[in-house]
Amino acid sequence: MSAYAFGPFRLDPAAGQLRRGDHVVPLPPKAFTVLQHLVQRAGQLVTKDDLLELAWADVHVGDGALKVCIREIRRILDDDPRTPTYIETAHRRGYRFIAPVSLDAAIARAPAASIGPAARAPADVSIPDTHYARSGDVNIAYQVIGGGPIDLVFVMGWVSHLDYFWAEPSFARFLTRLASFSRLILIDKRGTGLSDRVTELPTLEQRIDDVRAVMQEVGSNQAALVGVSEGGPMCALFAATYPEKTRALVMIGTYAKRIRDEDYPWAPTREEREVFHQQIRDGWGGPVGLEERAPSVADDPAFRAWWSTYLRMGASPGAALALTRMNAEIDIRAILPSIRVPTLVLHRTHDRCLKVEEGRYVASRVPGARFVELPGEDHLPFVGDQDAMLGEIERFIIEAPMLAPFDRVLSTILHADITASGDAAGFLELARRESDWFRGRVIHATPDRFVTGFDGPARAIRCATALAGAADRFNVLVRIGLHTGECSILAGVPSGPPVEAAAAVAACAAAGEVLVSRTVRDIVGDAGMPFENRGVHTIGGVEWRLYGA
């Protein structure tokens, strides 16, 4: 296959590369395909329909996707559309490549067979610039690549390191493909990679706050979320809590909980998790967990070296162990039915790290979710046949319908029963201030009852414990209950069964006590918030396990 030279550029279809001098110029796959087609037909008008059919043969997209693609090519070629050097627009018809093009046989080319499911991107692909967004008092590292019409937030599981994503060619290729149809937003979760290390274990709620902070920083009002492994529950909680900010949800090799019980028999036992914890203690710095996560390349020396360094750069041994333990305590089974956005769950049939039954379970619990089972045993999505997975993701996200405004969201309700022999008005004033501080929305406030809703259970617990701790100052007694569930939103205020459930939980509390439902405890896990088992209580004829916070 011939290579083509124009201006300072060399386009080599066989190697899948665009070069400027000795440097490879990163170009998303669809942009590369469109540019190649135009270059090979230099001087000819190529219609929009021809380019759409060529680059998006299996996906229905409009002219907007092609315009974004052309704009990205022009940006990379530094081509001004008002006085074009390379690409001329034929209004409403198509595009014409107008620069002189010559064949160039001097470029070293890889064999065409290397461009396939296991193909590796050029080792010298440029790393996107890393920026920081402020989430509370923590700095969250992020990168942005691509200029597609859809924002896509990619959340890697376990630990991560943005810059070192790009050091493994198969990972770089995977991310570049995602960026070919989106504006791809990559983040390092707090406590890992290039983001701030933290002294307390982060909750899922804090991590979705980090996603919100990055989206706000880059001007994204709505994005598709792609979560891998542990990133799946995190993205699921985001989608249930902020459906208006979520265009679509994709979970890859994911799970609902990480400790086995009779209702979830596919997860490892606590004893099996402890064996893995010991492997982290003894082996961090080496390729820990690689045989389960990427068996097809587990014997590849280059990949083993990359994985070992990736883990070391992602987290310290102590942080890795703490995060692994925290992830094991999370249980999102109760919130899955609250997800109302278009949802795709992808899982490989023989995934050695997370069993395919776990992906099936998650998909079965999310209303209207689509489950796609792919062949293979690799857990890491960029290892093995990544093209099959990428094709499913691209089709789903591009075709995801734009939904009507949501009137139901996941909320945590705090209900406080107040017995006052002192300054009830002063206590209510404090309660309002605390609710505002923790981003609550007051539902009801009278001398005998205070009810407020939160977009995260950890904030609700902190507000509740602050109120319980301050009650003595006002000579009042409080009994506080919390529950998380799907609420109707009327004039910005939560209502519905979760509000009633929180009241029932409060009725079970002793004076000065904060009780939470199991749903609240399972979402928060043990991240800096120890819970005490308060046993089983009958609420509305149903047995509920409650916990003291």
DANOR-V968637 format. One line per field, one symbol per residue. ss: DSSP state (A for helix, B for strand, O for the rest). psi: psi as a letter, one per 20 degrees, with the letter a starting at -180 (. if undefined). burial: b if it has 24 or more other ideal C-beta (glycine too) atoms within 12 Angstrom, else e. Layout:
# DANOR-V968637
ss = ???
psi = ???
burial = ???
This chain:
# DANOR-V968637
ss = OOBBBBOOBBBBOOOOBBBBOOBBOOOOAAAAAAAAAAAAOOOOBBBAAAAAAAAOOOOOOOAAAAAAAAAAAAAAAOOOAAAOOOBBBBOOOBBBBOOOOBBOOOOOOOOAAAOOOOOOOOOOOOOOOOBBBBBOOBBBBBBBBOOOOOBBBBBOOOOOOAAAAOOOAAAAAAAAAAOOOOBBBBBOOOOOOOOOOOOOOOOAAAAAAAAAAAAAAOOOOOBBBBBBOAAAAAAAAAAAAOAAABBBBBBBOOOOBOOOBOOBOOOOOAAAAAAAAAAAAAAOOOOOOAAAAOAAAOOOAAAAAAAAAAAAAAOOAAAAAAAAAAAAOOBOAAAAAAOOOOBBBBBBOOOOOOOAAAAAAAAAAOOOOBBBBBOOOOOOOOOOOAAAAAAAAAAAAAAOOOOOOOOBBBBBBBBBBBBBOOOAAAAAAAAAAAAAAOOOBBBBBBOOBBBBBBOOAAAAAAAAAAAAAAAAAAOBBBBBBBBBBBBBBBOOBBBOAAAAAAAAAAAOOOOOOBBBBAAAAAAAOOOOOOOBBBBBBBBOOBBBBBBBO
psi = pqqpppcjqponhgikqpqocjppoppqghhggggggggikpiqppqggghghghlhjporahghggggghgghghiloohhmqhgpppopjgbqppiqppqqoiippqqqhiinahjqprqhkpppqqprpqpncjppppqqpqrkripppppoqrdrroghigiiohhgggghhghiijropoqqpqpiqcirpqqhqpqrhghhhhhggggghhjkohpqqpoppdhighghghghhhmhiiogrpppplarhrjpqahimjirqrhhhhhghhhhgghjphampjhhhhmhijhjohghggggghggghhqrgggggghggghhipojghigiipiqppppppqgkpigpqhhggggghhippjqppppqqrjphphiqbnhhgghggggggghipqoqrqpjprpqppppoppopjcmhghghggggghgghkkrophporhipppqqqjphghgghgghgghhihhhjlqpqppqqqproqqookjpqrahhghghghghhiqrpjqoqqrhggghghbknjnqqppjapqookjqpppqqp.
burial = eebbbbbebbbbbebbbbbeeeebbbbbbbbbbbbbbbbebbeeebebeebbebbbeebebeeebbbbbbbbbbebbebeeeeeebbbbeeeebbbbbbebeeeeebebeeeeebebbbbbbeebebbebbbbebeebbbbbbbbbbbbbbbbbbbbbbbbbbbbbbbbbbbbbbbbbbbbbbbbbbbbbbbbbbbbbeebbbbbbbbbbbbbbbebbebebbbbbbbbbbbbbbbbbbbbbbbbbbbbbbbbbbbbbbeeeebebbbeeeebeebbebbeeebeebbbbbbbbbbbbeeeebeebbbebbbbbbebebbbbbbbbbbbbbbbbbbbbbbbbbbbbbbbebbbbbbbbbbbbbebbeebbbbbbebbbbbbbbbbbbbbbbbbbbbbbbbeeeeebebbbbbbbbbbbebeeebeebbebbbebbeebbbbbbbbebebbbbbbbbbbbbbbbbbbbbebbeebebbbbbbbbbbbbebeeeebbbbbbebbbbbbbbbeebbbbbbbbbbbbbbbbebebeebeebebeeeebbbbbb
